[in-house]
Amino acid sequence: MRTSERKINKTLKTQIQKVFAQTVCDFKGVENTQSFLKDFFTDSEYETFAKRLAVAYWLKKGRSYENIKENLKVSSATIATVQTMLAKEGFQKALQKIEAEEWASTWSERIKKFVP
């Protein structure tokens, strides 16, 4: 039996998931967070989660399944799974953060042109 099939107490599950999320939140800066994630996840796991977010982002930007498959080297099934996840609150918040960062970066570059 795989570990994921062995269910733990629901209260304990909630508690350890909250501690994990808080731990990630408490890192200061991208470098520290990335260092933790690279150490915590296997290379394959880290790439899988990062690709999942990239698929969501590109779907929201209107890219085709074929374009996403070719560039991110993921299956149609993965893209379809992420497509169904786009409606979830967590994905929406993550994509909003990415878009806000893009917006800020774009305007920062535009303002730099006018400010010596």
N, C-alpha and C positions, 0 to 999 in steps of 0.2 A: 504494500500500500504506500502510495506516495504521500509525502507530508501534507500536500494541499488537500488530500482527501480525508485527512484526519482532522476532524473539527474540534476546535477548542471552545471553551466557555465563551458565550456571546459577550459578556461584560468584559472579560479579559481581552478578547479580540478588539473590542472598541477601545479599551485603554491602551493597548500596545500600538494600535494604529494612530491614536492621537499623539502618543509620545514620539512616534516616528515622524509624523507631520510637523510637530513642534520642533524637533531636532533639526529638520531641514530648514524650517523657517528661521531658526536662530542663527544660522550661518551668516556672516557678514561678507558680502561680496560674492561675485560669480566664481572667482578662483577657489575660494574656500568650499563653496557648495559643490563645485565640479570635482574637487579633490575627494570630498567625501563620497560622492556618487560613483566616481571611478573606482574607489577602493571598496565600496559596499556592494555594487553590482558587478557581475561578470561583464566582460566586454560585450558579449552578445545581448545580455539583458539591458545594458545601458543603451546600446544601439537600437534595440527594439522599442524602448520607451521614447527615445528621441525621434525615431522615425515615425512613430504613431502621432506625435505632436506635429511633425512636419507634414504628414499626410493631411491631418485636420486643417492645418493652415492653408495648404495648397488647394484643398477642396473648397474652402471658404473663398479663396481667391479665384475660383472658377477653372482651375486646371483640370484637364481631362484625366480619366483613369489611365489611359495609355501613357500620357506624359509623366504622371506620378510613378507608374510602374517602371518606366524606363529610367528615370532619374534617381529614384530612391531604392530601386531594386526590391520592390515589394510585390506581393500577389494581388490579384483582383479581390480575393477574399479578404485580405487585410484592409484594403481600401474600403470595401463594402462594410466591414465591421466598424471602421472608424467613422464612416458616413452615418451609421446609426447612432454613434456616440456623440456626434456633433450637437445634438439637441440637449445633451446633459449639461447641467449647471457648471460643473467643474471645467469641462472643455470650453464652454462659453467664456468663463472667467479667464482661462489661460489665453485664449485667442484675443480677448479684449486687452489683456496686458501686452501681448505681442504687438497688436495694432497701435496701442498707445505709445509704445516705445518707438515704433516706426514713425509715427506722427511727430513725436518729439525730435527724433533724429533728423527727419526731413526739414522741419522748421528751424532747427539749430543750424543746419548747413545754410539755409536761406538767409538767416539773420547774420551769419558770419560774413556774408558777402557785403553787407551794409555797414557793419561795425568793424573799424580798423583794429 
